[in-house]
Amino acid sequence: MSSHYEAPIREPLVTGEKTYHDISVEVGAPVLGRANKSWYIVFTIALIAFLWGLGCIIYTVSTGIGVWGLNKTIGWAWDITNFVWWVGIGHAGTLISAVLLLFRQKWRMAVNRSAEAMTIFAVVQAGLFPIIHMGRPWLAYWVLPIPNQFGSLWVNFNSPLLWDVFAISTYLSVSLVFWWTGLLPDFAMLRDRTTNEFQKKIYGILSFGWSGRVKDWQRFEEVSLVLAGLATPLVLSVHTIVSFDFATSVVPGWHSTIFPPYFVAGAIFSGFAMVQTLLIIMRKVVNLQDYITLLHIEYMNKVILLTGGIVSVAYITEFFIGWYSGTSYENYTYLSFGAATGPYAWAFWALIVCNFVVPLTLWVKKLRRNILWTFIVALVINIGMWFERFDIIVIDLSKGRTPSSWAMFSPTFVDIGVFIGTIGFFFVLFLLYARTFPVIAQAEVKTILKSSGEYYKNLRAKHGDDVAHHVDNDPTAKEPSANIDDKKDFFGDTSTEKEPGSGHESTVNADALGVTEAQEDRLDAMLARIGTYNPKVESADELQKLNGVGPLLEQHLHQVGIYKYDQVANLTKDDYKLLDEVIENFPIIENRGDWNAQATELKNK
């Protein structure tokens, strides 16, 4: 049974008649091409929101925290709500990239790159709020355990607020390294495909000299697994530590042992909802519907259902324990009868409807696979999770143990402006990322093309599972050719006779390359012009002597029927374009030089 086998009942993760070349072209198009009108419209709106928020931040820092709606009773409100909300959104990227990598889930490969980018941009937004809340952000370094102008003044290591600093900075660092490591082969692809010299230099630097050698891939796999192992505990620890900001206090409604798992599940819940929101928009704007399919959206909806169920159980538990305790103070917490009927009833019911009622519709498969409804549900969940954090902070603080201190909170235009500014900043970063970095991990998607691509699944349905058409002839997957006595076992039948009824040159191993019927016809026409190879009377030349040809590329040239210098010397400009279409990572002319002249010189030696 082939290593590329996948049960026929499974839907393809890559739809359409996609080849390796198609993936490179379509994933690289948003970066190497020009932005469309939609991109400019959305970017302009996001930039305006960001500039408004920046103005509000400057006003806050220059005037003081008094411009916010805080009071003596409610010292945390809008800002910390936004901080916890953004940290939660940032959870999904690490979960998709690390945890699902360790579980070898193939569907993560089309969504992980954008989810990781979303994580980094969301954590950047989250980090802004505690810094602004300090009032004097130029003294932010005081939260770090380093010598300062007060000599022996040190931070309180028993405070969860300090733990936040270490947890979020570690989370950001590991997420950034994880994201960048995964981008290396994608940067190399852009470096090799672009015709712009400036882009070529920039992507050459960003790719850290990636050449696609077996050693590169071996190190890539090893580092990815190590980083996944490091990042997995962070998925649980970061929001656990954020929950300690509340759980270690004695405020009614906060002092709860259920907060750590409850916060983690809620973070994943809101994070996946934001990924859904972004991907549904992006798949349409940059034409990636064949890579981010209905199946991906359904899988993510199932994770949303799971984490939403955990959050719902936590809601019910909080409400029941508060009521069962019989303590009057518990009747004013964010999940209580008092909250449901009091002055913040609108916020309580917004939480229940958005996070408890609406996600239940995803149990219906028809709705779970409906793009528009999924988008609406994702937006509603994002709104509901913001209300959850608002309720936890504001409702619990508004009515303390002494009625004389009870107060209401009303946000000012500055509170609202800073929040909208961070949303604008987030989308500015994400839109710039979509124009400069590949939004899909094309190298990883290519690894599942033969097992989960619609084209190959159709081939297996037509020809069966145990035929040579879906056996990958990559040298890393079989014995080296030097260890195989009969080259027919490695390259297929290399006789120059055409297969009966096929009409194609048998020296072309089209199935290993994944070419279409039309491309195979063009390869036949090329070989008819440049000549064919007959192993019975000829010996193959060392094509690795040509510039840019390594063992893998030499094998690919053999698969298209090119074995001799004579054949290479006869290649035309159109032939090179065809080879670029059918051979993955075919070297551009700057990297290969003049093969015709090189082949002519080599054959005459």
N, C-alpha and C positions, 0 to 999 in steps of 0.2 A: 504494500500500500504506500502511495506517495506521501511524503512529508507535507504536501500541499493539500491533503485530503480535508474536506469539510463536508459535513452532512448536507445532502442536497436540499433538505427541508429548510435549512437556514437561508434567510434572505441575504443577498449580496450587500456588502458594505461599500462597494464601489460600483455604481451603476453605469450603464452605457458601455460601448465597445472601446474601453480605455486600454491604451498601451502605456508602457513606461514613458515614452516620449510625450504622450498626451498629458500625463501627470506633470512633468517638468514644465511644459508650455503653459498649462492652465493655472498651475499654482504660481508660476512666475509672472503671469500676465498682469495682475494688479500692481506689481512692483516695477516691472520693466516697461509697462505701458503708461498711458496718460490717465489721470483721474477723470471720472465722469462728472456730470453736472450734479448728480445726487450727493457725491462726496463733498463737493465744495459747499453745497447748501447746508448740509449737516455740520460740516467743520466750522462754517461761519457762525451758526447758532451756538455751537459749543464754545467757540472762542469768545463770543459776546458774554455768555454766561460766566465763563472763567474770568474775564476782565472785570465784570461786575463783582464777583466774589473777591477778586484780588483787591479791588477798591474798598470793600467792606473789611477785609483783613487789615489793610493799612490803617483804616479809620479806627478799628478796634485797638490795634497796637499803639497808635499815637494818642488815643483818647483814654483808653482803659476799658476793663471788662464791664464797667458800669453801663456801657451802651447795649449790653445784652439784657435779656429779660429776667436775669437771676435775682433772687432776693435772699433774705437771711434764712428762710426755711428751705428753699430749693436752691442749693448751691451747685448742684449738677442738674443739667436739663438737656437743652437742645444739643450742646456741643458733645457731651459724653454719649448721648443717644446716637449721634452721627458717627462717633468714634467706634462704638461697638458694632454698628450696622456695617460700616466699611470693612472692619476686620472680619466680620462674618462672611461678607461677599468674597473676600480673598481666600476663603477656605477651599473652594471647589477646585481651584487650579492645582493645588498640591495634592488633593485627593485623587484627581484624574491622572496626574502625571506620576505620582509616586505609588499610591496604594493599588490603583488599577494596573500599573506596570508590573508590580510584584505578583498580581493575580493573573497576569498575561491576558488581559482583556483586549481583544483586537479593536473593538469599537472606539477605544480611547484615542486611537492614532489620528483621527480626523479632527478631533476637538481639543486635544491636549495643548497644542501650541497657543491657541487663543485663550484658553482657560488659564494657562501659566502667565501670559501677558496680563490678563485681567487681574490675577492675584497680585502681581507687582504693583500695578497702577492703583488698585484698591488699597493696598497697605500704605502706599505713599499718601493717599487722601486721609487714611485713618491717622497716620502719624502727625498730620498738621494740627489736629484738634487739641491734643494734650499740650503741644508746644504753644499754641495760641492761648490756651486756658491758663498758662503760667502767668500771663499778664506782662511779663518781661522776658520774651523769648530769647533775648541775647544772653540770658543767664541759664539757658537750657542745659549747658554742660554740667550744672550743679547736680543733675540726677545721675551723673556718672561717678563711679568711685575713683576719682583722680584728685591729686592735690589741687587746692584752690586758694584764693586769697585769704581765707579764714583759717588756714593751717590745719587744725585738727577737726574741722567740720566734715563729717562723713554722712553719707546717705543712710537711711534706715533699711537695713537688709530684711527686716521682718515685714515690710510693707508690700502688699501685692501690687501697689502702684509702681514700685521699683521693679518688681518681677515683670511687669508689662514691658518695661524698657528693654530688658534683656530678651524676653520671649519674642517680641515683635521685631527687634533688630536682627535676631538670629533667624527668624522666619523669613525676613526680607532677604537676608544674605544667601541662605540656602536656596530659596526660590529663584533668586537671580542667577546663581551659578547653574542650577538645574535647567533653567530656561535657556541660558546661553549655550550650555553643552549640547542640548538638543538641536540648537540652531546651526551648529557648525556645518553639517553636510548640506543644509539648505543655503547657507551663505556661499558655500563652494559652488553649488548649482547656479546661483545667481551670478557669481564671479565668472563662470565659464560661459554663461548664456548671454550676458549683456554685451552690447557693442559700444557702450559709452566708456571711455577710458577712465573718467573720474570714478564711476560706479565700480569699474573693474578693480581699481586700486583700493577703494573703500571696502568692498566685499572680500577682497584678497586679504586685507588686514584683519577683518572681523572673523574670517574663517580659520585663522591661525595656521595657515599652510595645509589645510585638509586636502588630501590627494585621492582619497577613496581606496587606499591600499587595504589589504586584509588586516594589517597591523593597526591601521586607523580605526577600523570597525571593531576590532577586538578590544582596543582601549575604550572606545566609545561605549560598548556594551558593559564593560567592567565598571567604568565611572558612573554610568547611568544607574546600575544596580546599587552601587555604594551610596550615591546621592538619594536614591529612593529609600534605602534603609535608614538614612539619616533624617529624611523629610517626613517619613511616616509617623514617628513619635510627635513631630511638630503639629501634625493635623489634630492630634488629641490634646497636646499640651498648651498651645497658644490660647485657644478659647477657654480652656480650663482655667488658665491663669487669669484671663479677663473676667471669668465668672467669680474668681476669688475676690475681685474688687468689691463685690457685693456680698458674697456668701460669708466672708470672714467678719462682717460687721454685725451689729446687734439691732439693725433697723428691721422692724416687722416687714415681712415680705421679701427681704434680702437674705436673712439668716437661714439659708436652706441648703441641706446636703445634696439635693437633687440638681442644683445649678450646674455643676461641671458637665455631666453627660447631656443635660438639657441644652446647655449653651452650645456644645459641640454639634449636636444634632441640628439645632436651629441654624448654626453657621453653615453647615453643609446644605441644609434646606434652602436658605436664601442664596448661597453661592451658586448652586446648580440652577436656581431660577434666573439669576443674572446671566449665567452662561447661555441658557436657553434664549434669553432676550437678545443677547448680542449675536449669537450664531444664526438665529432665524433672520435677523436683519442682514447680516453679512453674507449668508449663503445666496441671498437674492441680489444684493448690490454688486458683488464680485463674481456672480455666476458659478457658484460652487455647489449647486444642488446635487451633482453626481457624487460628491465626496462627503457632504453633510446631508445624509439621507433621512427619510422618514424613520428608518430603523434606529439611527442615532438618537433622534428626537424621542422616540418611544423608550429607548433604554434610559435616557436621562429622566424622562417622566417617571419611570419606575423607581429610580433613586429618590426623586422628589416625593413620591408616594411613601416610600419607606421612611425617610427622615421626617416627613410630615406626620406620619403615624406616631413616631417616637415623640415628637413635639406635642402632639395632641394628647398622648398619654400623660406627658408631664403637666400639661394644662389641667387635665382632669384631676391628677394627683394633688397639685397645688391647691385647687379649689376645694377638693374634698378634705384634705388635711386641715386647711384653714378653718373650714366649717366645723369639722369634728373636734378640733381643739377646744372650742367653746370660748376662746379668748377674744375679748372685744376688740383688741387691737388688730386682730387678723381680719376683721370685717372691713378694714379700710385698705387692704393690700390690693395689688393690681389684678388679682384673680379672686374676686370675692363678690358676694351679693351687693355689698356697699359700692364697689367699683362699677357694677353693672347698672346701678340705679342712681349713682351720685353725679356730681358735676362733670366727671370725666367719662360718663357712660358712652359718649360718642366714640372715644378712643378705645374703650373696652370692646364695644361691639364691632368696631373696625378690625380689631385684632382677631376676634372669633370668626367673623365672616371670611376675612382674607386668608387666614392660616388654617382654619378648621373646616369650614363649609366648602369653599370653592375648590380646594385641592381634591376633595372627595370625587369630583367629576372625572378625575383621571383614572378611576377604576373602570370606566367605560372605554373599551378599546377604540371605538370609533372616535371618541373625543381625544383620546390619548395620542392618536395619530393624525389629528387635525391641526394643521400648522397655525391657523388663525386663533383657534381656541387655546392652543398651547402658549402662544404669544401673550394672549390676554391673561391666562392663569399665571404665567411667569411674572408679568407686571403686577398683578394683584398680590402675589406672594411677596414680592419686593416691598410693596407698600405695607402689607401686613406685618412683615418682620421689622420694619421701621417702627410701626406702632407698638409692637411688642416691647422693643427697647425703651420707647418713650413711656409706655405704661409702667414698666418695671422701675424706672428712675423717678418720673414725675409723680405718679399716683402714690407710690410708697413714701415719698418724701413730703407730699403735700399735707398729709395728716399724721403727725407724729404722736407722741405719748401725751403731750400737753395741748389741749384745744386752743390755748391762747396763741400758739405759734402756727396754727394752721394757715395755709396760704395757697393761692392759685398761681400758676405760671402762665404767662402770655409771651410768646416770642416777639422780638422787635424785628424791624426790617433788616437789621444787621445780622441777627441770627439766621433769618431766612436767606439773606444774601450770601453769607459764608457757605451755607449748605449747598445752595444752587451753584455757587462758584466751584465747589469741589466736584459736583456732578459734571459741570462744564470742563473742568481740568481733566477729569477721568476720560471723557469722550475725546478731548483734544489729543491726549496721549494715545488712546486706542486707535483713533483715525490716522494719526501719524505713523503708528506702528503698522497698520494695515497697508500703508503706502510704501513702507521701507523694508519690512520684514515679511517673509512668507507666512501667511495666516494659517497654513496647513503644513504639518510635518511631512513634506513630500517623500523624504527618504524612508520614513516609517510606513507611510501608506503603500509605497511600492513593495514592502516586504509582505503585505497581505493581499497583493493584487491577484496572485495565482490561486490563493485559497478562497478569497472572498470577493473577487472581482466578478461582475456579471458575465463578462466575456468568457472567462475560464470556466465558470460554473456551467454555462451553456455548452462549452466544449465537452465537459465531463458528462453532461446529460446526454449528449449526442453520441459520444464515443466510449463511454464507460470510465471507470475509475482507475484501471490498471494498465493503461496504454501509455506509450512514451510521450504523447503530446503534452502532458502536464508534468513531466519529470524535469526539474530544473537542472540544466547542465552546468551549473556554476561549479568551478573546480573545488570550491570549499565544501560542496555537498557530495562529492564522489572521490574515488581514488585519483591521485595525480595521473596524468596521461602516461608518464614514464613507467608506471606500475601496471599498465594495462597492455597486454600483448596485442590484442586486436583492436585497432583504432575504431573499428565499426561499433564496438561496445560503447565507446565514449562519444563519438561524434555522430552516430547513426550510420546508415548506409551511405558511403562516400563514393559509390560507383556513379559514373556520369550518365547512366541510363535513367530516363525519367520513370517515375512510378506509373504503372499501368493505370490509365484513367485519370491520373491526377493532373497531368499537363504541366507540372512544375519540376524544376531541377531538384533532384534529391540531395544535392550538395547543400541546399538551403534548408537549414533546420528551423523552419518558420515558427513552429510551435514553441520552441525554446525561447525565441525572441518575442513571441506574442504579437506578431504582425498580422495585419488584416489581409484578406484575399487580394485586395487591390494592390497593397504594398508588395505582396509576394509576386504578383504579375510584373510589377515594375522591377523587382530584383531579377526575375527571369530575363527581362529585356536587357537589363544592365549586363548580366553574365553573357548573354548572346553577343553583346558588343565587345566586352573586354576579354572574353575567353573563359572557358571552364577548366576545372582541375580534374585530372584523372589519376587517382592514386595507384592504379595498376601499372602505369608507365611513367609517372612523375613523382618526384619527392617535393614535399612542401618546403618553401623558403622560410627563413627566420624573420618573420614580420616584426619582431620586437626590435630589430635594428632601425626601424623607422622612428622618427621623433614622436614621442607621446604614446607609444604603443607598449603596454605592459602585458603580462600573462592573460589578464581578463579580457582586455581589448583584442588581443590576438585571437582568443577563443571566439569572441563575438564576430570577428572578421571571417573566421572559419565557418561560423554558423550561417553567414550570408553567402558563403561559397567562394570567398577570396583566400587563396593560399599562396599565390605566386607573385613575385615582383612584377612580372609581365602584366598581370591583371591590374595591379596598383598603378602602374605607369600609364595605363589606358583610361583611368578614371577621369570623368568630366566634372564640371561644376555642378551639374544636376545630380550626378552620382553622389557627390559629397553631401548634397542636401538630403538625398534619400537615406544615406547612411546615418545622418544626424537624426532622421526621423525614427529609424528602426533600432538604433543602438543607443542604449542609455549612456549618458555622459560621454558622448562622442566628442573628441577634442576639437576646439575651434581652430581656425587656420593659424592664429598667433601661436598656439601651443604645438601644432603639428608641423608647421612650415610647409614647404612644397614637397608633398609626398611623391608626386610624379617624377620630379627631378631626382629625389633620393632613391626611388625604386629603380630608375633607369641606371643610375650610377652603381647601385648594388648588384644588379643583374649582370652588369658588364665586367664585374671584378673576377 
